[in-house]
Amino acid sequence: MPRRPGSRAPTAVRRGIDDQALWLDGRTLAYAMPSDSGSDLWSVPADGSESALLVAAALAPAVVR
């Protein structure tokens, strides 16, 4: 079920994430994390599953709708 605007969703991420996180599809959150290359983009499902690397050496998430 997609998230409602303004609702909270605990994730499996246990480290601080970028303040510019965004929902990709209402079920998956995209966020940037510092890395040796500057930052990488990661995704994490709202169901509590583990994070996955989306794009290495990227600055911030953006989605064209």
Buried (B, 14 or more C-beta within 10 A) or exposed (E): EEBEEEEEBEBEBEEEBBEEBEBEEEEBBBBBBEBEEEBBBBBBBBEEEEBEEBBEEBEBBEEEE
